[in-house]
């Protein structure tokens, strides 16, 4: 097996998938933009379901840019706050999973060996030695969390320490260091944050529909504000769900390529 060829292939596939991810998000925003303009035209002309030709004839780039800026700003703000939340540090994730940090003063053989392996892989990869957390689980697993070298941590289960020999443990830790070295954690956080901005749209649509259907006093009439709200709610729910599905699909494919890269 040519490991260098495998690395190049995984990086190339990642680039293509990230481009598709961004294209999918942009396409969804544009489609949502056209939908909102359609609803706006519906309300202004008092035509419940105007024909496509009538809608096209009324198209205005000025209105399109106006709505586009509003939608993009909303998605960007939601994504920004999610990114800020996810970038607080890997130790938060490790501690939330019940992990306990391994101190240099530990007297346990398995823990001392683990720290030695981590230091070896840090030297080999040129990445600073990372804090290590142990999760009391019988399964064999490991992970890395964080957005940069400065806040990244490595987590490993106690089951892995008991079952794996030193060479196998070194392979697992090397895999996690590869994720840190190649910026996989940062890429995952960025795609998660961007996707969250789309997912929130479907949540808003769902909440609007729940609020409207629970309020029996509302009577839906064509051209009324209530009718417009229902259209917007269904549109948000539909486009948000579509974006969530394809976004998660491409995101999982990106993660798979980064796993191939870490193995190589």
N, C-alpha and C positions, 0 to 999 in steps of 0.2 A: 504493500500500500504506500502511495506517495503522499505523505502527510502535508507537504507544502502545497501540493496540488489541491488537496482536500480543503486546506485553509483558504486558498484563493477562490475555490468554487463556493464555499460557504459565504464568504464575504460578498462575492458577486451576486449570489442569490438573495442575500440580505438587502443589498442595495436596490435590487429590482422590487422586492416585496415592500420595502419602505416607501419607494416611489409609488407603488400601487396603493399603499395605505393612505398616503397624502392625497393621491388622486381621488380615492373613494370618498374621503372626508370633504374635499373641495366639491366633488360632484353632488354630494348630498346637500351641501350648503346652497349650491346653485339651484337644485331642484326645489328645495324648501323655499328659496327666494321666489321662484316662479309661482309656486303654490300660493304664497302670501300675496303676491301681486294679483293672482286670479281671484282670491277672496276679496281683496280690496276693490277690484273691478266689479265683482259681484255686488258688493254693498253700495258702491257709488252709482251703479246703473240700475239697481233694483231688478237684476236678472239673476234668478237663482242658479241657473246652469247655462251660462252663455256658451255659444259655439266656439270652437277653436279659431275659426276665421275671425270672428268678432273680437276675440281676445287678442289675436296676433295684430289685428289692425289698430288696436288701442295701445299696443306696446310702446313704452317710453323708456329710453335708456336712463333718463334722469331718475325716474321712479325705481328702476332696477338697481341703480347704484345706491340710491337712498336706502332701500330695503336691505341690500346686500351688506352695506356697512353696519346696519343694526344687527343683522344675524351674525356676521363675523365677529363683531365686538362682543356679543353675548357669549358665543362659543369660546372666544379667546379668554374672556374673564373667568368663566367657569373652569376652563383648562388651567389657567394660571393659578387659581386657588388650590386646585387639586395637586398640581405640581409642587406647590409650596408645602402642602401637607405631606406629600410623599418624600420630600427632600429633607426631612428633619433629621435623618440619620439611621443607619442600619441597626444600631443598638435598640431602637424603639421596637422594631419588628422582632428582633431576637428575644427581647424581654417579654413582648406580648405573647410570644409562643411558649413562654415558660423557660427560656434559656438562662443558664447561669454562667457568668464569665469565668474563664480559667485564668487564675492569677499566676504570675511567674514563680511565686513562692510555693506553689502546690507541691505536695509530697507524694501524690499518687503517680505510679509508674506510667499508666495509660495517658494521664494528662500531661506529664512531662514529655513523653514521647510525641504526643500531639503537638505541643508547642515547638519541639525540635523540628518536626516535619514542616510546620508552618514557616519557621525561620528559614529552612532550607529552600522552600519554594519561593519565599520572598526574595532571597538572594538570586535564585535562578531566573526569576521573571523580572527582576528590577523593580518590583512593587514593594512598598514598605510592609513590614510584618503587621498583620491585622489582628485586632482583638478576636478571641475565639470564645464562642458560647457553646455549652453542651446542653442538649435537650434530653430529658429523661424519657426516652422512648426506645422500645425494643426493636423497632424497624431500623434498617440500614439506609440512612439518608444524610444529605448535607445540602447547604445552601449558602449563598452570599447575599448580602443586603447592603444598600447604601447607594449613593449617587456619585461619590468621588473616592479617591484613595483616603482622604482625610476622615470620612465618616463611614467607611465600609467595614463590615464585620463578616466573619465566617461562623456559621452554625453547623454543628454535627451532632447526630444522635448518639446516645450512650451505647445503643445496640451496635453501631458501626465500630466504636472503639473496642467492644468486646469480641466481635466476630472477625474483623479485618486484621490481617497481619500488617507489618510495617510498610511493605512495598505496595500493598493494596490501598492502605491509608494514604500513602504518598500520591498515588494516582488520583484518588478522590479530591485531595486538597489541591493538587495541580489543576484539576478540572475547574475548581472554584476560583483559583487564582487567575485562570484564563478568562473567566467571566469579568473579573475586575480589570485585568490588563486590556481587554478588548472593549471596555466600556459598555458591556451588555446590560448592566444594572441601570445605567443612565438611559440607554435606549429604551429599556422596558418602562421606566418611569415616564419618559417623554410620550411614548405611544399610549400608555395608560391614561395620562393626563389629557391628551388630545381626544382620546376616545370618550373620556368622561364628559367632555363638553357636548358630545353628540347624545350620549345616553341620557343626560339630564333633560334633553328636549322631549324624549319619550315619557319621562317621569312627569314633566309638566303637563303634557297632553293627558296622561292618565289621571292626574290630580284634578285637572279642569273638568274632565268627564265625570269623575266621581262626585265633584262638588255640584255640578249641574244636575245630574240625575238624582242626587239626594234632596235637591230643593224642588219639591213638587209644585211650587208656585209659578215656576217658569213655564211659559207656553211658547213653543217654537213656531214662529211665523216667518215666512219668506221675507227677506230684506231686513229683518229685525236684528238688533245687536246680538240677541241670544242665538239666532241662527248662525251669525258670523262666528261667535265664540265656539259653537259646536263644530263648525267647519275647521277652525284653527286647531281645536283640541284633537280632532280625529287626524288632521294632517300632521301635527306634532307627534302623535302616538305612532302613526304609520311610518313616517320618515325616520323618526328616532329609532324605532325597532329595526328597520332595514339597515340603518347605519350601525347599530349595535351588533347585528348578526354578521355583516361583512367585515366590520372593524375587528371583532373578536376572532373571526376566521383568519384574516390576514395576520393579526397579531400573534396567533398561535403558530402560524407558519414561520414567522420571523423568529420566534423563540426556538422553534425546532432547528432552524439553520444555525442559531447561535450555540445550541447544544452540540451540533456537528462540529462547529468551529472549536469549541472548548475541548472536545474529544481529540480533535486533530492537533 
